[in-house]
């Protein structure tokens, strides 16, 4: 995807907005005409959601070869409650998934970044200057989604940011109302609505996932493990329980009661839904990859793994999905699946790639982050690569369209035998829960030991170009020789080539 095309033109004439602190104060192809039809007067999202698009496989353009510090912005610190028994902690910066969003506003670039200081922030991408910030009730972990509202009643609300947070300092699982998912105006930073999270069999009422929006309908798996279909338009919102809430169209459970028992109520859905054909695929911490049929409006595809699954289902050019598997609640090893969702779930596995077990923090092994692929950046003559980092401290790059005919591997149940893909590159870089990203002929990988940028050639030879130390859980984006990524040290960083 080298050229951003403007498919949607909305004749909304917007005045100049005064950027103030709120509360303290598009589809990649979507756009809005602000004054005329010139490119420097159009506002449109470039990175609109976690991993860029509804297929979760686009990360930006024009990767640099260096990681020089261009600027950094202190995001702050915030309190979050672990549990009644464990009490609270202070977290700094931003963590998993924590990927910034990127908007071109009349020729200038702006970032949207959620942070652990409880604020969603609009930031000048060239200078790191803060434009506005909106305060949530708790730390913000997940990545938002930017939606262009064709039917907005106000020009200032024509671009909407939908963002989740943890459940709220002072709130607990049994608190009556938990409005941990909200809509914010991109232009003003003011709240448009908030969604109350229901108490289910899940032990969480946070929201980490990024919504998928088709026309005027949004789809999202919440951490209460309800797959929720709703209308994001503030005009259609209604007053309920003292809050202006979006219209909920449908809810479906992403777990079975047997999962609740085997996972001890850890049936949390943290992933972001992905679009392939007439289905939306969402990974559930209850151990399932679900397919929601857009025609029948029901969950009609269920690939059961049994482990906790945190990463999102990644759509490949050959119309399959890649899924990361944590080592939890399973006898075998965690790793990566490639699945063909056109087949019955029992016949859907194309390959499995296990990674080694390793105790780190609260994890036992497997892959926590999502899988990065280069499909959006190559033609059919080049190797289709997939990259992931395990808790076992290793970066793996595989050819996701080729099978290693010399061996087979055991699956997560330690019983079923599967094919495995060709391993292209492996290196010990430290544990990570971030998602590696391919941009052009570069691979950028972040983790607890720092951030690295590699260059690879047509023969799939990987060369390390640059690296920086740091503690990174979030996923970076790339644009115009800049890398943007938040750290647990409290800062949002812009690395790359200085202008």
ABEGO torsion letter per residue (X at the ends): XABBBBABBBBBBBBBBBBBBBGAXXBAABBBBAABABAAABBBBABABBGGBAAGABAEBGBBABABBABBBBAEBBBBBABAAAEBBBBBEBBOAGBBBBBBBGGBBBBBBBBAAGBBBBBBAAAGBBABBBBBABBBABBBBBBBBAABABAAAABBBBBBBBAEBGBBAABABBBABBBBBAAAGBBABBBBBBBBABABABBABBBBBBEABBBBBBAAGBBBBBBABAAABBBBGGBBBBBBABBBBABBAAAAAAAGGBABBABBBBBBEABBBBBBAAGBBBBBBAAAGBBABBBBAGBBBABBBBBBAAGBBBBBBBBBGBABBBEBBBBBAABBAAAABABBBBBBBBBBEABAEEBABBBBBAAAABBAABBBBBBBBBAAGBBBBBBAABBBAABBBBBAAGABBBBBBBBABBBBAEBBABBBBBBEABBBBBBAAEBBBBBBBAAGBBBBABBBBEBBABBBBBBGGBBBBBBAAGBBBBBEBBX
